[in-house]
Amino acid sequence: MDKALGWIERTTAKDPHGFLTYQRSTPTGLANQGWKDSWDGVTFADGSIAEAPLALCEVQGYVYTAYLARALIAQQSNDTTLMLKYAAKAQRLKEAFNEKFWLADRGYLALAIDGDQRQVDSCASNMGHSLWSGIVDSALAPQVAKALMTRDMFTGWGVRTLSSKMKAYNPASYHNGSVWPHDNALIAGGLMRYGFVEESQRIATALMQAAGFLNGRLPELFCGLDRGSHPVPVPYPTSCSPQAWAAAAPMHLLRIMLRFDPVLTEGKLFIDPVLPPEWGEVHLRNISVGKDKINITANGTRFRIEGAPAGLEVVHGLRGPLADMLDVTAARP
């Protein structure tokens, strides 16, 4: 972990704001190196291609989480110096992110910052990952949530990778208007993290319903056509199915809706379900919790756990985000 963080720190030191950027090292290398890795996966609102080096909004959130995680590990190891170091780095990154990525006149986060320090102003699903990581200021989160759930983004089957109002939008493209289940699962997690329960439920329910039309298996992606005009999800011709990311999406959605968070280092299992009414009663069997197996039955906000070991405290409530577990304010320079 520390070697990976060392690479991040060396790379971010080259950026004036401490952002993690990418740029291909050869003319034939991969132009885009985020999860949207197609050649046209990062565009401005006018459809023009953003040029590297690029700092993606979701990647800064990943770095933020890595810093906080390392700070938490240090805290649990009673290494106050290291804890303060990484808590401070997380705080500085969060402040710079919200200042540089926010598009005040649009009410959403920029997709990226390009090499000329311009905001890549497309409305894209990536900002949902920023909610998931917790890097978005709580004051801005309602506007981000609203932008993600508008009709130009939410199709009724999921959130599009790119708003239908953007020039590069194409519902049958790979990254510019299609719907990706794993992307949506992370967005649902981000919305839930900031307390947007109904919005998170809408995405989770839409994806599960889509799976029902796709032989019970969510594919890598499907076309971003509106559910009102297309009552059945339209397959993407070359989508991988099965695909690992998509296969994991329903499991992640279940955990989000259950708000299920085992914290074995504290001997606690946090759970506070908000299952959508359409899901009815959910039964989960043989869930690994350390060396033990438990069963969960849940319906709406009610739940029952069977098999919890004697040393594990079941807490009906939410565990705070990583940032809440650290004295981040004390770590400010």
Disulfide bonds with the S-S distance in Angstrom:
none
